[in-house]
């Protein structure tokens, strides 16, 4: 009889605390997700702060960015684009010939 009373007490305690335990685990998961977002935003902020600092203090960086955006090159300089975003579209197949009589 004592074993049943102890088991009943343990069952009552576990049923009482289960919703709180589940809620706590959900909050923990959400906290980890928000911390990951925060780290990503902090990384982006540092990157932008560095770029602002370079734009304010380094004329060579400003020249490089401006030349890249405008597509301008210096004499004797060759530009290679690897990303393809600025590459012109070139038609590789010639148009069909028309037959003449």
CNS distance restraints for C-alpha pairs under 8 A (distance, minus, plus):
assign (resid   1 and name CA) (resid   5 and name CA) 6.42 0.50 0.50
assign (resid   2 and name CA) (resid   6 and name CA) 6.22 0.50 0.50
assign (resid   3 and name CA) (resid   7 and name CA) 6.06 0.50 0.50
assign (resid   4 and name CA) (resid   8 and name CA) 5.92 0.50 0.50
assign (resid   5 and name CA) (resid   9 and name CA) 6.10 0.50 0.50
assign (resid   6 and name CA) (resid  10 and name CA) 6.16 0.50 0.50
assign (resid   7 and name CA) (resid  11 and name CA) 6.04 0.50 0.50
assign (resid   8 and name CA) (resid  12 and name CA) 6.09 0.50 0.50
assign (resid   9 and name CA) (resid  13 and name CA) 6.15 0.50 0.50
assign (resid  10 and name CA) (resid  14 and name CA) 6.02 0.50 0.50
assign (resid  11 and name CA) (resid  15 and name CA) 6.05 0.50 0.50
assign (resid  12 and name CA) (resid  16 and name CA) 6.07 0.50 0.50
assign (resid  13 and name CA) (resid  17 and name CA) 6.26 0.50 0.50
assign (resid  14 and name CA) (resid  18 and name CA) 5.82 0.50 0.50
assign (resid  15 and name CA) (resid  19 and name CA) 7.62 0.50 0.50
assign (resid  17 and name CA) (resid  21 and name CA) 6.13 0.50 0.50
assign (resid  18 and name CA) (resid  22 and name CA) 6.10 0.50 0.50
assign (resid  19 and name CA) (resid  23 and name CA) 6.07 0.50 0.50
assign (resid  20 and name CA) (resid  24 and name CA) 6.03 0.50 0.50
assign (resid  21 and name CA) (resid  25 and name CA) 6.28 0.50 0.50
assign (resid  22 and name CA) (resid  26 and name CA) 6.32 0.50 0.50
assign (resid  23 and name CA) (resid  27 and name CA) 6.23 0.50 0.50
assign (resid  24 and name CA) (resid  28 and name CA) 6.12 0.50 0.50
assign (resid  25 and name CA) (resid  29 and name CA) 6.25 0.50 0.50
assign (resid  26 and name CA) (resid  30 and name CA) 6.23 0.50 0.50
assign (resid  27 and name CA) (resid  31 and name CA) 6.01 0.50 0.50
assign (resid  28 and name CA) (resid  32 and name CA) 6.28 0.50 0.50
assign (resid  29 and name CA) (resid  33 and name CA) 6.32 0.50 0.50
assign (resid  30 and name CA) (resid  34 and name CA) 6.17 0.50 0.50
assign (resid  31 and name CA) (resid  35 and name CA) 6.08 0.50 0.50
assign (resid  32 and name CA) (resid  36 and name CA) 6.23 0.50 0.50
assign (resid  33 and name CA) (resid  37 and name CA) 6.40 0.50 0.50
assign (resid  34 and name CA) (resid  38 and name CA) 6.13 0.50 0.50
assign (resid  35 and name CA) (resid  39 and name CA) 6.17 0.50 0.50
assign (resid  36 and name CA) (resid  40 and name CA) 6.30 0.50 0.50
assign (resid  37 and name CA) (resid  41 and name CA) 6.20 0.50 0.50
assign (resid  38 and name CA) (resid  42 and name CA) 6.07 0.50 0.50
assign (resid  39 and name CA) (resid  43 and name CA) 6.16 0.50 0.50
assign (resid  40 and name CA) (resid  44 and name CA) 6.27 0.50 0.50
assign (resid  41 and name CA) (resid  45 and name CA) 6.06 0.50 0.50
assign (resid  42 and name CA) (resid  46 and name CA) 6.20 0.50 0.50
assign (resid  43 and name CA) (resid  47 and name CA) 6.26 0.50 0.50
assign (resid  44 and name CA) (resid  48 and name CA) 6.21 0.50 0.50
assign (resid  45 and name CA) (resid  49 and name CA) 6.03 0.50 0.50
assign (resid  46 and name CA) (resid  50 and name CA) 6.10 0.50 0.50
assign (resid  47 and name CA) (resid  51 and name CA) 6.29 0.50 0.50
assign (resid  48 and name CA) (resid  52 and name CA) 6.10 0.50 0.50
assign (resid  49 and name CA) (resid  53 and name CA) 6.10 0.50 0.50
assign (resid  50 and name CA) (resid  54 and name CA) 6.17 0.50 0.50
assign (resid  51 and name CA) (resid  55 and name CA) 6.07 0.50 0.50
assign (resid  52 and name CA) (resid  56 and name CA) 6.14 0.50 0.50
assign (resid  53 and name CA) (resid  57 and name CA) 6.09 0.50 0.50
assign (resid  53 and name CA) (resid  58 and name CA) 7.99 0.50 0.50
assign (resid  54 and name CA) (resid  58 and name CA) 5.11 0.50 0.50
assign (resid  54 and name CA) (resid  61 and name CA) 6.53 0.50 0.50
assign (resid  54 and name CA) (resid  62 and name CA) 7.68 0.50 0.50
assign (resid  55 and name CA) (resid  59 and name CA) 7.21 0.50 0.50
assign (resid  55 and name CA) (resid  61 and name CA) 6.59 0.50 0.50
assign (resid  55 and name CA) (resid  62 and name CA) 5.63 0.50 0.50
assign (resid  58 and name CA) (resid  62 and name CA) 6.57 0.50 0.50
assign (resid  59 and name CA) (resid  63 and name CA) 6.13 0.50 0.50
assign (resid  60 and name CA) (resid  64 and name CA) 6.15 0.50 0.50
assign (resid  61 and name CA) (resid  65 and name CA) 6.15 0.50 0.50
assign (resid  62 and name CA) (resid  66 and name CA) 6.04 0.50 0.50
assign (resid  63 and name CA) (resid  67 and name CA) 5.97 0.50 0.50
assign (resid  64 and name CA) (resid  68 and name CA) 6.05 0.50 0.50
assign (resid  65 and name CA) (resid  69 and name CA) 6.15 0.50 0.50
assign (resid  66 and name CA) (resid  70 and name CA) 6.07 0.50 0.50
assign (resid  67 and name CA) (resid  71 and name CA) 5.60 0.50 0.50
assign (resid  67 and name CA) (resid  72 and name CA) 4.98 0.50 0.50
assign (resid  67 and name CA) (resid  73 and name CA) 6.70 0.50 0.50
assign (resid  68 and name CA) (resid  72 and name CA) 6.76 0.50 0.50
assign (resid  73 and name CA) (resid  77 and name CA) 6.16 0.50 0.50
assign (resid  73 and name CA) (resid  78 and name CA) 7.38 0.50 0.50
assign (resid  73 and name CA) (resid  79 and name CA) 7.30 0.50 0.50
assign (resid  81 and name CA) (resid  86 and name CA) 7.25 0.50 0.50
assign (resid  81 and name CA) (resid  87 and name CA) 7.11 0.50 0.50
